[in-house]
């Protein structure tokens, strides 16, 4: 018998303010057709004034706990994956912890940009597998609208705000791919490409937050290769094939990357959970938001095999194979 990290519940929160491509075209030199053709995005949610990343994270976390049927007193670990924290410090996780009402347990942020949720899932899974904790709340939350350059139509149209969360809890498994829970996680990074997708500010360098900058064609080229490679890595590590995968739950960067990756893996489009059209790219929140969508609309069912894969600035990339 071995210890597995089973997903007990999922949660999501999206700001009420929805900005369509048509509305965005009034602010930026772009059109609905231009955005849709290149990205598949039709709209995005934007946080209201005074609505912070922690506020989104709290709502998503509460929703995941409600689905899991657990109280805050049962949590042993709280991780928030975010690139857009409320403050330089304290960690956004600490602010979430205070509101949820679980003092004393470890609570910290992980910053791996769009790969943040998979990185955080891996960390929580290892805490659980080593029996240091029993129950963990993992949240991906972003307010990316706060550091976009709204004069750069190549980047500002791509992103949105939101939060998604999962509750993980220790359970016994047989050590096979038939087990429920996180079967494996695979993390990578390569800092040689830091100048392809980055923010042009920081506490140490400019004493400012900076704005998001990206070289879209280069990101696309690396994304398709890295995502396919890490997806194969997860499948091969568990002795299964892509035919065994029920759902691909990918980072939602843009529809062309989703389509290209699925094609390279030999997966049909109807096995891919897609939310980029409604949410845009929500960075660390995108995978848990897509997971929540698939669970709540009934497509993802208990016992099904899920492949999560992601890539973000750094570069960072990774995958997780999970039996829901």
C-alpha positions, 0 to 999 in steps of 0.5 A: 500500500502507498499514499496517494493524494486524492482530489476531494473537491474543486472550486472556482471563482471568476470576477463578475465583470466580463470584457468581450472582444468587441468591448476591448476593441474600443480600448485597443487597436484590434477586432473580435475577428483578429483576436478570435482567429489567432487565439480562440478567445472571445471574452475574459473576466476582469477583477473590479477595483479593490478586488485583489488576488486574495479575494478571488483565491478565498472564494475558489478555496471555499468552493473547493472545501464545500465540494470536498465536505471539509472544514477549515479546521481539517486543513494541514497545508495551504498553497497559492500559486500566483504571479500577481500577489496582493503584496510583495509580502506577506504571501497571498496564502497568508491572507487567504489563511487568515480569512478561511480561519486556519492559523498555524498551518504552513501557508505560502505562495509558489511563483512559476507563472502559468506552471504555478498550479502544477508546481503547487500540486507537485509540492502538496502531493509530496507533502502528503506522500511523505505523511507530513500533512493529510489534507491540503488546499491548493489554489491558483489565482491571478489578477493579470489585468493589473500589469498588462500593457493596454497599448500592446494588442499582441499581449493584452488581449490574451489574459484574464483574471480568475481563481481555481482550487482543489482539496487534496487528501491522503488515501491508500493506493496499490501503487498502480495506475488504477489508483485514484489520486495524483499518479505522478508530477513532472516539473521543468524549467530553463532560465535561458529563455527568461527574456521571451516571456517576462515582466519588465519590473521588480522589487530588486531591479526597478522598484516597480511591478512592471508590465507583461512582455512576450515574444509570441512566436517564440513562446508558441514554438517552445510551448508546442514542443515542451507541452508534448514532451512533458505529456509523454513523460507523464504517460510513460512514467505510469505505463499507460498510453494516450488512449487510456487518457480520458481528458486532457486538462491543459493550461489555457494559453490559446486555442492554437497551442491547444490544438497543436499539442493535442494533434502531436499527442494523437488526442481528438479535440473532444477529449480536451477541456477548453475554457480559453474562449471564455476565460482567456489565459488566467495563468496559474488559475487556468488548469484548476478553472478548466478542471472545475468546468469539466467536473461541474458540467459532468464531463469529468467523472470519478475514476477517469484519467486526467492529463494536466500539462502547462508551460509558463514564463521562466520558462517553466513547464510540467505535467501531472497524471491524475485519476480523478 
